[in-house]
């Protein structure tokens, strides 16, 4: 079933629940999956050369402020025997050292004042550290930045990473504030335990991002050059929520904006700001809710304000419930839901339930629900 050429400006119905009857579906090319790895938060890959931040230069690991650089004499890293200078700079290297910041909660300023530093594990064990400056922290392939449970850290410096699965992982109740910019090229996992959250306000441009905990985009922008996954299981996590508010702009370029894939649970909530999906003219992609119809999957889009654009007047892209149509193995039936209470939705190629051509769609008891209160504009390309 496809809804097109609609302009809804007044409450239309409290809830429209569609029983998914067999319909035809569109065959699409499979997307190559990124390699993933398993990691237990709190254990991680801590390097044999893991160094402890030691600004007092006495081997105590006492918390404090200071500069993270390679300047001669700045021996503020304890290696278990003595305080040494940091070694390792630049993007694309294989870092030799891990870094641990601990000591005690407080207010601690870390200045990235001289060079970009590379690190193979960055562990934040206490609250109050703020990293600032023009130079980036680079996290290499399959390496981890982690924050201990119930601790808070702020990164106002650029954040760089490998194109092969760096991970930012939060313990239960932990918070990471990122006012600095995520640089391009990295395929980043934002993961965490219950009650954790990432707060993004910088100008962020990773290649791909996996949302696997609460991620708040309240300012600045998040622009990916490839896919954006919300609730695509990886690293032992399977639930993610991305909330857009304020003046923030989310722009997934080059691939789908997926809300649930492979049985994961994903939620996109728009309270303000703008989401621009399917806006790559050469390869328009849909906003896909419960992308692959995998049993157990749950995808939800909530529009409570702001503007959701899918495609444009010159680019064909749609909101698609169950993008691929093909049902996976037996199990708990998937659910795909979209709720609108306010704001504006522009779906330039309409809203599609199931898929359009090329075979039969058997939902196996799955459901798609559209609830609309407010204003929506759904248009086809002219």
C-alpha positions as CSV (number, residue, x, y, z in Angstrom):
1,X,0.0,0.0,0.0
2,X,1.4,3.4,-1.0
3,X,0.2,6.8,0.2
4,X,1.1,9.6,-2.1
5,X,0.0,13.1,-3.1
6,X,-1.2,13.8,0.4
7,X,-1.2,17.1,2.3
8,X,-2.5,16.6,5.8
9,X,-3.0,20.0,7.6
10,X,-5.5,19.0,10.3
11,X,-5.8,15.9,12.5
12,X,-6.8,13.1,10.2
13,X,-7.3,10.1,12.5
14,X,-6.1,9.2,15.9
15,X,-4.5,6.0,14.7
16,X,-4.3,4.1,11.4
17,X,-3.2,0.5,11.9
18,X,-2.7,-1.4,8.7
19,X,-2.8,-5.1,8.6
20,X,-0.1,-6.0,6.1
21,X,-1.5,-8.2,3.4
22,X,0.8,-9.8,0.9
23,X,2.0,-7.2,-1.6
24,X,4.7,-7.0,-4.1
25,X,8.2,-5.9,-3.0
26,X,11.2,-4.2,-4.5
27,X,14.4,-6.1,-5.0
28,X,17.4,-4.1,-4.0
29,X,21.1,-4.7,-4.0
30,X,22.4,-5.9,-0.7
31,X,24.4,-3.5,1.4
32,X,27.8,-4.8,2.4
33,X,28.0,-5.3,6.1
34,X,30.8,-3.8,8.1
35,X,33.0,-6.2,10.0
36,X,32.0,-6.1,13.7
37,X,33.6,-7.3,16.8
38,X,32.6,-8.3,20.3
39,X,33.8,-6.4,23.2
40,X,32.9,-6.4,26.9
41,X,32.6,-2.9,28.3
42,X,35.0,-2.3,31.1
43,X,37.5,-4.8,29.8
44,X,38.3,-3.5,26.3
45,X,41.5,-3.7,24.5
46,X,43.8,-2.0,27.0
47,X,47.3,-1.8,25.5
48,X,50.3,-3.4,27.2
49,X,51.7,0.2,27.1
50,X,48.7,1.7,28.8
51,X,49.7,5.0,30.4
52,X,48.1,6.7,33.3
53,X,47.6,10.5,33.3
54,X,49.9,11.8,36.1
55,X,50.0,15.6,36.1
56,X,51.8,15.8,39.4
57,X,54.6,13.7,37.9
58,X,55.0,11.5,41.0
59,X,53.5,8.2,39.9
60,X,50.3,8.7,41.9
61,X,47.8,9.1,39.0
62,X,46.2,11.9,40.9
63,X,43.6,13.8,38.8
64,X,44.5,17.3,37.6
65,X,44.7,19.6,34.6
66,X,47.5,19.8,32.0
67,X,48.5,19.6,28.4
68,X,48.3,16.4,26.3
69,X,51.2,16.7,23.8
70,X,54.7,15.6,23.0
71,X,56.5,18.7,24.1
72,X,59.9,18.0,25.7
73,X,59.7,17.8,29.4
74,X,56.0,17.2,29.6
75,X,56.4,13.8,31.2
76,X,52.9,13.5,32.7
77,X,52.3,9.8,31.8
78,X,53.0,7.1,34.3
79,X,54.0,3.7,32.8
80,X,54.2,1.8,36.0
81,X,57.8,2.6,36.6
82,X,58.3,6.2,35.8
83,X,56.7,9.3,34.2
84,X,57.3,9.5,30.5
85,X,56.5,11.7,27.5
86,X,53.5,10.8,25.3
87,X,54.5,9.1,22.0
88,X,52.2,8.9,19.1
89,X,50.7,11.5,16.9
90,X,48.8,11.8,13.6
91,X,45.9,10.2,11.8
92,X,46.1,6.7,10.2
93,X,48.8,5.3,12.5
94,X,48.8,2.2,14.7
95,X,49.0,3.8,18.1
96,X,51.4,2.3,20.6
97,X,49.8,3.6,23.8
98,X,46.5,3.6,25.6
99,X,45.6,6.4,28.0
100,X,43.7,6.3,31.3
101,X,42.3,9.4,33.1
102,X,41.3,8.8,36.7
103,X,42.2,9.9,40.2
104,X,39.1,11.7,41.5
105,X,35.9,13.5,40.3
106,X,36.4,17.2,39.9
107,X,37.0,19.9,37.3
108,X,40.0,19.1,35.1
109,X,41.0,20.9,31.9
110,X,43.1,18.9,29.4
111,X,44.5,21.1,26.6
112,X,45.2,19.6,23.2
113,X,47.6,22.4,22.5
114,X,50.3,21.2,20.2
115,X,49.7,18.1,18.1
116,X,47.0,15.5,17.2
117,X,47.6,12.5,19.5
118,X,46.8,8.9,18.6
119,X,45.6,6.4,21.1
120,X,44.5,2.7,21.0
121,X,42.3,2.9,24.1
122,X,41.1,6.0,26.0
123,X,39.6,5.2,29.4
124,X,37.8,7.9,31.5
125,X,37.4,6.6,35.0
126,X,36.4,9.9,36.8
127,X,34.1,12.8,36.1
128,X,35.0,16.3,35.3
129,X,37.6,16.0,32.5
130,X,37.2,18.5,29.7
131,X,39.4,18.1,26.6
132,X,39.7,21.3,24.5
133,X,41.9,22.7,21.8
134,X,42.4,22.8,18.0
135,X,44.2,19.4,17.8
136,X,42.3,16.1,17.5
137,X,42.3,12.8,19.4
138,X,42.6,9.9,17.0
139,X,41.2,6.5,17.8
140,X,42.5,3.7,15.6
141,X,40.9,0.6,14.0
142,X,38.7,-1.4,16.3
143,X,39.9,0.6,19.3
144,X,37.8,2.0,22.2
145,X,37.0,5.2,24.0
146,X,35.1,4.3,27.2
147,X,33.6,6.1,30.1
148,X,33.0,4.4,33.5
149,X,29.5,4.0,34.9
150,X,27.9,7.2,36.2
151,X,30.8,9.4,35.1
152,X,30.8,12.4,32.8
153,X,33.4,13.6,30.3
154,X,33.4,16.5,27.7
155,X,35.3,16.6,24.4
156,X,35.5,20.1,22.9
157,X,38.4,19.2,20.7
158,X,38.1,17.5,17.2
159,X,37.6,13.7,17.4
160,X,39.2,11.7,14.6
161,X,39.0,7.9,14.0
162,X,39.6,5.0,11.7
163,X,37.4,3.9,8.9
164,X,37.3,0.5,10.6
165,X,35.0,0.4,13.6
166,X,36.3,2.6,16.4
167,X,33.9,2.4,19.4
168,X,32.8,4.9,21.9
169,X,31.2,3.0,24.8
170,X,29.5,4.3,27.9
171,X,29.0,2.5,31.2
172,X,25.6,2.6,32.9
173,X,24.5,6.1,33.6
174,X,27.6,7.6,32.0
175,X,27.5,10.8,29.9
176,X,29.7,12.0,27.1
177,X,29.3,15.6,25.9
178,X,30.9,16.2,22.5
179,X,31.1,19.9,21.5
180,X,34.1,19.2,19.2
181,X,33.7,18.0,15.7
182,X,33.8,14.3,14.6
183,X,36.1,14.3,11.6
184,X,35.4,12.5,8.3
185,X,36.2,8.9,7.4
186,X,35.4,7.1,10.6
187,X,32.8,4.4,10.9
188,X,31.8,5.0,14.5
189,X,29.8,3.0,17.0
190,X,28.1,5.0,19.7
191,X,27.2,2.4,22.3
192,X,26.3,2.2,25.9
193,X,24.6,0.6,28.8
194,X,21.2,1.6,30.3
195,X,20.9,5.2,31.3
196,X,23.9,6.4,29.3
197,X,23.8,9.2,26.8
198,X,25.9,11.0,24.2
199,X,25.2,14.8,23.8
200,X,26.4,16.1,20.4
201,X,26.5,19.8,19.6
202,X,29.5,20.1,17.2
203,X,29.8,19.8,13.4
204,X,30.1,16.1,12.9
205,X,30.9,14.3,9.6
206,X,31.7,10.6,10.1
207,X,31.4,8.2,7.2
208,X,29.0,6.0,9.1
209,X,27.4,6.0,12.5
210,X,25.8,3.3,14.6
211,X,23.5,4.6,17.3
212,X,23.3,1.9,20.1
213,X,22.3,3.9,23.1
214,X,20.7,7.3,23.7
215,X,22.2,9.9,21.4
216,X,21.0,13.6,21.6
217,X,21.7,15.9,18.8
218,X,20.7,19.3,20.2
219,X,22.9,21.6,18.2
220,X,25.3,21.7,15.3
221,X,25.0,18.9,12.8
222,X,25.5,15.2,12.1
223,X,26.2,14.5,8.4
224,X,27.3,11.1,7.3
225,X,28.7,10.3,3.9
226,X,27.2,6.8,4.0
227,X,24.6,5.0,6.2
228,X,23.2,6.0,9.5
229,X,22.0,3.1,11.6
230,X,19.7,3.5,14.6
231,X,19.3,0.1,16.3
232,X,21.6,-2.1,14.2
233,X,23.1,-4.7,16.6
234,X,26.8,-4.5,17.0
235,X,29.3,-5.1,19.9
236,X,26.6,-6.8,22.0
237,X,24.3,-3.8,21.9
238,X,21.0,-3.8,20.0
239,X,19.0,-0.7,21.1
240,X,19.5,2.9,20.1
241,X,17.6,6.2,20.1
242,X,18.6,9.3,18.3
243,X,16.8,12.5,19.4
244,X,17.1,15.7,17.3
245,X,16.1,19.0,18.9
246,X,16.9,22.7,18.9
247,X,18.6,23.9,15.8
248,X,20.3,20.6,15.0
249,X,20.5,19.1,11.5
250,X,20.8,15.4,10.8
251,X,21.7,14.6,7.2
252,X,22.4,11.0,6.2
253,X,24.1,11.1,2.7
254,X,24.8,8.3,0.3
255,X,22.8,5.5,1.9
256,X,19.7,4.7,3.9
257,X,18.6,6.2,7.2
258,X,17.7,2.9,8.9
259,X,15.6,2.7,12.0
260,X,16.1,-0.9,13.1
261,X,18.0,-3.5,11.2
262,X,18.7,-7.2,11.8
263,X,16.3,-7.5,14.8
264,X,17.5,-4.4,16.6
265,X,15.4,-1.8,18.3
266,X,15.7,1.7,16.9
267,X,14.0,5.1,17.6
268,X,14.3,8.4,15.8
269,X,12.7,11.3,17.7
270,X,12.4,14.7,16.2
271,X,11.5,17.4,18.7
272,X,12.9,20.3,16.7
273,X,15.6,21.0,14.1
274,X,15.7,19.3,10.8
275,X,16.3,15.8,9.4
276,X,17.2,15.5,5.7
277,X,17.1,11.9,4.4
278,X,17.4,10.5,0.9
279,X,18.9,13.7,-0.5
280,X,21.7,12.3,-2.6
281,X,20.6,12.8,-6.3
282,X,22.9,10.2,-7.7
283,X,21.7,7.4,-5.4
284,X,18.5,8.4,-3.5
285,X,17.8,6.2,-0.5
286,X,14.7,6.0,1.7
287,X,14.1,6.5,5.4
288,X,13.6,2.8,6.2
289,X,11.6,1.9,9.3
290,X,12.4,-1.7,10.3
291,X,14.6,-2.0,7.2
292,X,14.9,-5.8,6.7
293,X,11.8,-7.2,8.4
294,X,13.9,-9.3,10.8
295,X,11.9,-11.0,13.5
296,X,12.2,-9.2,16.8
297,X,13.0,-5.9,15.1
298,X,11.3,-2.7,16.2
299,X,11.6,0.6,14.4
300,X,9.9,3.8,15.5
301,X,9.9,7.4,14.2
302,X,8.4,10.1,16.4
303,X,7.9,13.6,14.9
304,X,7.0,16.0,17.7
305,X,8.4,19.2,16.1
306,X,10.8,20.4,13.5
307,X,11.0,19.2,9.9
308,X,11.5,15.8,8.4
309,X,12.4,15.9,4.8
310,X,12.7,12.6,2.8
311,X,13.9,13.4,-0.8
312,X,13.1,16.7,-2.5
313,X,11.2,18.1,-5.4
314,X,14.0,16.7,-7.7
315,X,15.0,13.6,-5.8
316,X,12.8,10.5,-5.5
317,X,12.9,9.1,-1.9
318,X,10.2,7.8,0.4
319,X,9.4,6.8,4.0
320,X,9.4,3.0,3.7
321,X,8.0,0.6,6.3
322,X,9.8,-2.8,5.8
323,X,12.2,-1.7,3.0
324,X,13.2,-5.2,1.7
325,X,10.0,-7.0,2.3
326,X,11.6,-10.5,2.7
327,X,10.8,-12.1,6.0
328,X,13.7,-13.5,8.0
329,X,13.7,-16.7,10.1
330,X,10.8,-17.5,12.4
331,X,10.5,-15.5,15.6
332,X,8.8,-12.6,17.2
333,X,7.1,-10.5,14.5
334,X,8.7,-7.1,13.8
335,X,7.0,-3.8,14.3
336,X,7.3,-0.6,12.4
337,X,5.8,2.6,13.8
338,X,5.6,6.3,12.9
339,X,3.9,8.9,15.1
340,X,3.4,12.6,14.3
341,X,2.1,15.0,16.9
342,X,3.5,18.2,15.5
343,X,6.1,19.5,13.0
344,X,6.2,19.0,9.3
345,X,6.9,15.8,7.3
346,X,7.8,16.1,3.6
347,X,8.0,12.7,2.0
348,X,8.5,13.6,-1.7
349,X,7.9,10.1,-3.0
350,X,5.2,9.2,-0.5
351,X,4.9,6.6,2.3
352,X,5.2,3.0,1.4
353,X,4.0,0.0,3.4
354,X,5.8,-3.1,2.2
355,X,7.5,-2.8,-1.1
356,X,6.5,-2.1,-4.7
357,X,7.6,-4.6,-7.3
358,X,9.2,-7.9,-7.9
359,X,7.6,-10.6,-5.6
360,X,5.5,-11.2,-2.6
361,X,5.8,-9.7,0.9
362,X,4.9,-12.0,3.8
363,X,5.1,-10.1,7.1
364,X,4.5,-13.2,9.3
365,X,2.3,-11.3,11.7
366,X,4.4,-8.0,11.7
367,X,2.6,-4.7,11.8
368,X,3.0,-1.2,10.6
369,X,1.4,1.7,12.4
370,X,1.0,5.3,11.3
371,X,-0.4,7.8,13.8
372,X,-0.8,11.4,12.7
373,X,-1.9,14.5,14.6
374,X,-0.7,17.8,13.3
375,X,0.6,18.6,9.8
376,X,2.2,16.4,7.2
377,X,3.0,17.0,3.6
378,X,3.6,13.9,1.5
379,X,4.5,14.5,-2.2
380,X,5.6,12.5,-5.2
381,X,8.1,13.8,-7.6
382,X,6.5,15.8,-10.3
